[in-house]
Amino acid sequence: MSSIASSVVWVFILQWNLGSMTKNGLMRLPIVLKEVRVGGGYETYMLAPMRVDGQLLSPMLDTGASRFFFIEEEFLKTTRSSKVCADLFYGCYQCSTDLCRARRSEQYYYDGTCAYTAEHRGTLELGGKIIPNADFGLVVKYTPQRCAPHASLGLAPFPSKSEVNNTPLLDQLVDRGFIGKGDFSIYFNPNKGDGAVEKGELILGGEDPSKFRGPMLATPLLEPTDLWTVTLGGLVVDGQSMLSSSTPLDIDSGTSNFWLPYFAFLAVRKTLETSATTAADRPIKFERTRKGTLTLPNCTDRSYLPSLELYFHQRHRPKEFSDSYYPDTRKDGGWPIVVPPEFYVQRFADGQGEKCVLLLHYGLKSKGSPLIGLNLLRKYYVHFRSTRRQVGFAELAQTDDDPLKSVAMEGVEEGELILGGEDPSKYSGPMLNARLFPFANEWIVGLEGFVVGGQLMSKSNLPVYIDSGTSRFWLPHDIFTTVLHTLEAFATAASGRTLELEEIREGSFALPNCLDRAYLPPLQLYLRQDVFGRNFPNIFPYKLDSEEWPIVIPPELYVHYSLVNKRASCSWAVTPKARRNYLQSE
């Protein structure tokens, strides 16, 4: 934009994947498109769910600004409403220190709003990593009063000058070695159907070639600029050129719209109506609502509209376009970036019914250059390369994979139940076959070896029920006690300080510091594969046959986040009556 606070407990359930980091210096964050009504208009925001000091927040991606900030809960309650945080899709950061009222800095946006933020530090969980002492801002004032504040993950290439140091998130990740460079890319699931929630990925640190196909069109940034500003050499609608000359264009994920010079907007609107009228063989025109929004009276008429074709300069030398033909630039490798009508005329549904809104506008008050919302370019894989000062576009790879199949805004991890057999395309390598106990009418296998931190926890062939009806790992009391002490000893050695699970109430234990999860070892389960079984020494065997490998449960799966009454606890509970032990989900 050139522009709900909660804490956690650790529980033994499958983890909601907030992203992952790969070996090549990339960090991957899930993103979603959120359609909202703002005042009298409609917007589509790109949100990136993440945890900040254990609180689930969803800042907006903003390639038009560099600041990284969230909305402070107390500010919003005192200036807007005591209940507004519950309905705010960004979430509210609940601050527990006076440092939230530290020195302020300002971020002005093209629409006349200003976010006043205080410097703050906290722990982020994103990209599969815990990032302590991360710098971010907290909105403690937002003007004008009538405008709703927003939270922002700024991705502008070069930070704006400010008296208060507010290091962009990308710079922090590069400086601390989480990613290799300040480049990033964004893509959305190409298989999304109209009306479904669109999901995608923000890839920090570079690109993923498996997510696009064919060549990448690279357009250079203008000099000098602190935004993602490129040169739009041609805008073609139904074979007609809409621009009299090339113009700078900001690529901005902080807006949903395509802001054009006034005369270009008039030409585009007229050409769209003429083209649709000809295609439908009846008059089709946009109508203006009382709030000034242009809409199609009948949403089905969107199918008669032509696509918009954007031609970006690939070199600093401009190209010339005539007024009445498609530019033939294949000779020098150029091709248009196409914005289909289902993107620039978006269907919104609210309490007032369904509307198809034209996302083209004109007349920015305080911004000279046109700008286009990144949501309009989601037909492509977009690579923002600050190291080379360019933006790249490539066709999305056609795949059945959902980039966020395991991630949902509500914290639901998705999967697939395949009835009748297996799908070999969903796994790799050999399959370990664990033998069921004879005469059992349940899924009971033998646990021959249970290893934690290199130490064997059980020497007997322990029957284990594989049960999707529970989210816990139930163990006999003696084995549980051994596992508990081994985890403490391993974490103490790894951290260089004493780490113990404290009993917070009878039979219930907790980690004093939730960040200490990083020092815990994985659990390794060796399942029985044949009738005769095998023997394990007390110390974890370093060399096993190739077919003998453990089922590994990492600490992020057996010790996990869950929201509970805005209180932070990392609890491991015991059921004294049954003398069985489990990680408690409260």
PyMOL commands that set and color helices and strands:
alter all, ss='L'
color gray80, all
select helices_A, chain A and resi 73-79+84-87+98-101+169-175+209-211+262-280+299-304+330-332+341-344+374-377+424-426+477-495+514-519+555-558
alter helices_A, ss='H'
color red, helices_A
select strands_A, chain A and resi 9-11+20-21+27-38+41-47+50-52+55-57+60-62+68-71+104-108+114-126+129-143+152-154+184-188+199-204+212-220+229-237+240-241+247-252+258-260+287-288+294-296+308-312+337-339+345-350+353-358+360-362+371-373+380-385+390-396+444-452+455-458+462-465+475-476+502-505+508-510+523-527+551-553+560-562+569-575+580-582
alter strands_A, ss='S'
color yellow, strands_A
deselect
rebuild
show_as cartoon
